[in-house]
Amino acid sequence: MHSLWLGDPRACDVALVGGKVANLSRLAAWHCVPPGFCVTTAAYDAAVGALHASPLHAEIGLAYRELGEHTGSSDPSVAVRSSAVDEDSGGASFAGQHETYLNVVGEEAVIAAVERCWASAHSERALAYRAQQGLARERVRIAVLVQQLVASDVSAVVFSANPVTGNKDEILINASWGLGESIVGGTVTPDTFVLRKSDSSILDRQIGDKQRMTIASPQGTREVDVPRIMRAQPSLTAAQVLAAASLAAALEAEMGYAVDVECAFAQGQLYLLQCRPITTL
């Protein structure tokens, strides 16, 4: 079983697809999750033990072409993200420990990105994080998600409990223009909204001076200056703030724990990109 599609019941098996993909696949039936497939841990095991990886490359290429048929593009733009077996568990989120490649286009580029994700499982940074979390360093098993890239107008990170104060009746949203890497990477001062979970009222609203944004470019992504007129404008409308907060509250109820959610608005549609436990509460 070397590739599984998001939404396939087998893609909820953490041992096959890792924690990140298992969460997303489980939620794909109920939420707007961009389509994609997972190169499973079985593929990783086969690649580690193989003398030559041509059959695996062919399988990944075939799945990528199928994704293209599904999305109506011969060369779809995708995000390629690693998903470790013990990732996004209650105690270890692995946020930022393994590689992510955005706006990857073409079979050869996708295969190369998958291989780089496999290699990142053994990077010094990821192994040091494992040691810090008390996880095994020897038997690393990693899956890789290949997913249609959403050309985000606005990206947001939403916490279903306030990670700053620990208040579980508050939802905190960070949002900014473009792809979400500027927020996750800390290179932009995002807009911040705090809502009361019980009645969805907005308790606090801080509009950041959003000087930088991440956009798709032919080489992947790049950071550019936000047009001056947009810097002090709220990145989310009041309706979008409520939609993002409602998504986080629903996900918390479904998962059974406080969640850290990555989502995006593109042409008015809200997409769920990632859902993990808040490990700092």
ABEGO torsion letter per residue (X at the ends): XABBBBGBAAAABAAAAEAAAAAAAAAAAABBBBBBBBBBAAAAAAAAABABAAAAAAAAAAAAAAAAAAAGBABBBBBBBBBBAABGBAABAGBGABBBBBGBBEAAAAAAAAAAAAAAAABAAAAAAAAAAGBBAABBBBBBBBBBBBBBABBBBBBABBAAAGBAABBBBBBBBEBAAAAAAGABBBBBBBBBAAAGBBABBBBBBBABBBBBBAAEBBBBBBBAAAAABBABBAAAAAAAAAAAAAAAAAAGBBBBBBBBBBGGBBBBABBBBBAAX
